[in-house]
Amino acid sequence: MDLQQTVTKSPTAPGKALLAAIVKLCRRLHRSICEHALEAEVRRLTAEIDQLSFNIEIDDRLAAINRRLYLKSPTLQARRVEDRERMTKLQAHREQLLNQMAAPR
């Protein structure tokens, strides 16, 4: 037999009052534990969001620095021109292959 059954079967009013007080304390404790868990989860999520925000900010700054370096560096500019020329040739070659595939036989 559990405490609630024992106390409620007790004919005394003090027993029932004790049970009511215990139930009230248990509910308050449960609510407090749930609130604490929620607060901990909110803190964890806030920390994770802050870290991601920081990472994004750093990535944006690095990208801006890289763009400036890329534009100022003759070597990188030459590589960019070469890459564009190569891309144009590859696109033209791809178009030729697509046309060959589409041509009736």
VOGU-3710 file (C-alpha; in Angstrom, 3 decimals, decimal comma):
1> mdlqqtvtks> 0,000/0,000/0,000  1,469/3,391/-0,936  1,580/6,542/1,152  -1,406/8,145/-0,558  -3,632/5,136/0,095  -2,411/4,923/3,677  -3,035/8,584/4,400  -6,373/8,809/2,583  -7,700/5,754/4,360  -6,770/7,412/7,609
11> ptapgkalla> -9,911/8,829/9,159  -8,036/11,731/10,671  -8,087/15,170/9,166  -4,378/15,708/9,981  -3,526/12,686/7,816  -5,401/14,128/4,871  -3,849/17,535/5,435  -0,416/15,895/5,500  -1,142/14,152/2,211  -2,322/17,391/0,628
21> aivklcrrlh> 0,858/19,130/1,770  3,048/16,295/0,433  1,245/16,303/-2,935  1,581/20,079/-3,145  5,318/19,878/-2,385  5,806/17,094/-4,945  4,056/19,107/-7,632  6,122/22,173/-6,781  9,324/20,094/-6,881  8,335/18,554/-10,226
31> rsicehalea> 7,578/21,986/-11,676  10,897/23,304/-10,361  12,814/20,386/-11,900  11,055/20,889/-15,251  11,750/24,622/-15,190  15,396/23,970/-14,324  15,710/21,496/-17,206  14,113/23,982/-19,607  16,408/26,767/-18,442  19,432/24,503/-18,912
41> evrrltaeid> 18,286/23,599/-22,437  17,727/27,276/-23,268  21,234/28,096/-22,005  22,706/25,249/-24,081  20,855/26,365/-27,214  21,833/29,994/-26,618  25,491/28,998/-26,319  25,265/26,921/-29,503  23,576/29,773/-31,390  26,202/32,227/-30,138
51> qlsfnieidd> 28,978/29,885/-31,300  27,381/29,456/-34,722  26,893/33,205/-35,020  30,551/33,737/-34,138  31,625/31,117/-36,692  29,508/32,758/-39,396  30,930/36,174/-38,553  34,494/34,818/-38,768  33,697/33,070/-42,065  32,273/36,308/-43,472
61> rlaainrrly> 35,362/38,232/-42,405  37,681/35,614/-43,890  35,719/35,653/-47,138  36,016/39,453/-47,307  39,760/39,272/-46,640  40,173/36,551/-49,247  38,258/38,615/-51,811  40,527/41,593/-51,165  43,637/39,442/-51,428  42,299/37,717/-54,514
71> lksptlqarr> 41,633/41,023/-56,239  44,994/42,538/-55,266  47,206/39,561/-56,046  48,415/39,362/-59,670  48,988/35,630/-59,275  45,467/35,065/-58,031  44,057/37,325/-60,747  45,935/35,331/-63,383  44,651/32,095/-61,884  41,119/33,490/-61,932
81> vedrermtkl> 41,477/34,361/-65,634  42,848/30,879/-66,354  40,011/29,286/-64,419  37,436/31,299/-66,345  39,022/30,373/-69,683  39,137/26,705/-68,694  35,510/26,851/-67,564  34,491/28,396/-70,900  36,309/25,629/-72,813  34,733/22,932/-70,645
91> qahreqllnq> 31,274/24,423/-71,144  31,810/24,530/-74,915  32,993/20,917/-74,906  29,964/19,893/-72,838  27,660/21,639/-75,310  29,325/19,741/-78,185  28,784/16,432/-76,417  25,162/17,289/-75,656  24,601/18,211/-79,314  26,178/14,923/-80,450
101> maapr> 23,931/13,002/-78,088  20,853/14,857/-79,328  21,706/14,470/-83,041  19,689/11,804/-84,884  21,669/8,793/-85,998
//
